[in-house]
Amino acid sequence: MYTIEQVNSLIDKASEAAGSQRKLAALLGIEHANLVKIKKGERPCNWRVRGKLRAILGEDPAHAFVAAMAEDLDGSENEDEKKSRRRLEGHACGVS
């Protein structure tokens, strides 16, 4: 599972890379107001947004998205999702 501190760190670094939070929001395909809410913890940051943030920071996109999905699956109580997470552990992207 991810923490708000981790998300804020990703947003801060990606904002710097993009040039501003507004430019980052545009790259992410979301409204700037929603990015601000994510940063405040008022809106969840789904795996797609976290994957895009990681990719903007230079991480291999395949690894970025698989790692973000794995973070979400880590906190799941659903048995099928737990099985999916275990399958990701052996994925070629090296998610652990």
BAKOLBA-617732 format. One record per residue (C-alpha): x, y, z. Coordinates in nm, 3 decimals, always signed. Last residue first. Layout:
BEGIN
+---------+---------+---------+
!       u !       v !       w !
+---------+---------+---------+
!       X !       Y !       Z !
...
+---------+---------+---------+
END
This chain:
BEGIN
+---------+---------+---------+
!       u !       v !       w !
+---------+---------+---------+
!  +0.859 !  -0.730 !  -0.524 !
!  +0.810 !  -0.623 !  -0.883 !
!  +1.077 !  -0.767 !  -1.110 !
!  +0.933 !  -0.658 !  -1.442 !
!  +0.938 !  -1.020 !  -1.558 !
!  +0.654 !  -1.100 !  -1.323 !
!  +0.722 !  -1.344 !  -1.039 !
!  +0.591 !  -1.113 !  -0.770 !
!  +0.302 !  -1.021 !  -1.001 !
!  +0.157 !  -1.368 !  -0.954 !
!  +0.151 !  -1.315 !  -0.577 !
!  -0.037 !  -0.990 !  -0.630 !
!  -0.294 !  -1.164 !  -0.849 !
!  -0.351 !  -1.424 !  -0.578 !
!  -0.409 !  -1.145 !  -0.324 !
!  -0.654 !  -0.985 !  -0.568 !
!  -0.847 !  -1.310 !  -0.598 !
!  -0.854 !  -1.344 !  -0.219 !
!  -0.993 !  -0.993 !  -0.161 !
!  -0.848 !  -0.834 !  +0.154 !
!  -0.648 !  -0.588 !  -0.051 !
!  -0.364 !  -0.377 !  +0.086 !
!  -0.088 !  -0.530 !  -0.125 !
!  -0.310 !  -0.520 !  -0.435 !
!  -0.288 !  -0.142 !  -0.447 !
!  +0.091 !  -0.143 !  -0.427 !
!  +0.103 !  -0.418 !  -0.691 !
!  -0.091 !  -0.196 !  -0.931 !
!  +0.164 !  +0.083 !  -0.881 !
!  +0.453 !  -0.159 !  -0.939 !
!  +0.291 !  -0.289 !  -1.259 !
!  +0.238 !  +0.068 !  -1.382 !
!  +0.594 !  +0.185 !  -1.319 !
!  +0.753 !  -0.140 !  -1.441 !
!  +0.583 !  -0.113 !  -1.779 !
!  +0.653 !  +0.261 !  -1.796 !
!  +1.028 !  +0.224 !  -1.728 !
!  +1.096 !  +0.484 !  -1.462 !
!  +1.196 !  +0.826 !  -1.591 !
!  +1.023 !  +1.060 !  -1.346 !
!  +0.733 !  +1.101 !  -1.588 !
!  +0.699 !  +0.720 !  -1.578 !
!  +0.672 !  +0.724 !  -1.199 !
!  +0.403 !  +0.993 !  -1.208 !
!  +0.218 !  +0.801 !  -1.481 !
!  +0.221 !  +0.485 !  -1.268 !
!  +0.095 !  +0.678 !  -0.965 !
!  -0.188 !  +0.823 !  -1.177 !
!  -0.282 !  +0.480 !  -1.312 !
!  -0.253 !  +0.315 !  -0.970 !
!  -0.512 !  +0.546 !  -0.819 !
!  -0.433 !  +0.849 !  -0.605 !
!  -0.726 !  +0.886 !  -0.371 !
!  -0.877 !  +1.231 !  -0.315 !
!  -0.866 !  +1.443 !  +0.000 !
!  -0.510 !  +1.338 !  +0.084 !
!  -0.385 !  +1.695 !  +0.044 !
!  -0.172 !  +1.594 !  -0.257 !
!  -0.467 !  +1.416 !  -0.417 !
!  -0.680 !  +1.726 !  -0.362 !
!  -0.414 !  +1.945 !  -0.529 !
!  -0.404 !  +1.704 !  -0.824 !
!  -0.783 !  +1.724 !  -0.844 !
!  -0.769 !  +2.105 !  -0.857 !
!  -0.511 !  +2.083 !  -1.140 !
!  -0.763 !  +1.886 !  -1.344 !
!  -0.642 !  +1.549 !  -1.469 !
!  -0.476 !  +1.421 !  -1.787 !
!  -0.151 !  +1.332 !  -1.612 !
!  +0.049 !  +1.556 !  -1.845 !
!  -0.202 !  +1.837 !  -1.785 !
!  -0.176 !  +1.788 !  -1.407 !
!  +0.204 !  +1.804 !  -1.438 !
!  +0.181 !  +2.131 !  -1.630 !
!  -0.037 !  +2.275 !  -1.355 !
!  +0.197 !  +2.143 !  -1.085 !
!  +0.489 !  +2.317 !  -1.252 !
!  +0.790 !  +2.257 !  -1.479 !
!  +0.723 !  +1.895 !  -1.567 !
!  +1.035 !  +1.764 !  -1.391 !
!  +0.969 !  +1.981 !  -1.086 !
!  +0.608 !  +1.872 !  -1.078 !
!  +0.725 !  +1.509 !  -1.109 !
!  +0.948 !  +1.546 !  -0.803 !
!  +0.677 !  +1.712 !  -0.595 !
!  +0.406 !  +1.470 !  -0.712 !
!  +0.621 !  +1.162 !  -0.640 !
!  +0.709 !  +1.295 !  -0.293 !
!  +0.345 !  +1.375 !  -0.228 !
!  +0.246 !  +1.021 !  -0.327 !
!  +0.507 !  +0.870 !  -0.095 !
!  +0.397 !  +1.094 !  +0.192 !
!  +0.032 !  +1.006 !  +0.127 !
!  +0.125 !  +0.642 !  +0.176 !
!  +0.117 !  +0.351 !  -0.069 !
!  +0.000 !  +0.000 !  +0.000 !
+---------+---------+---------+
END
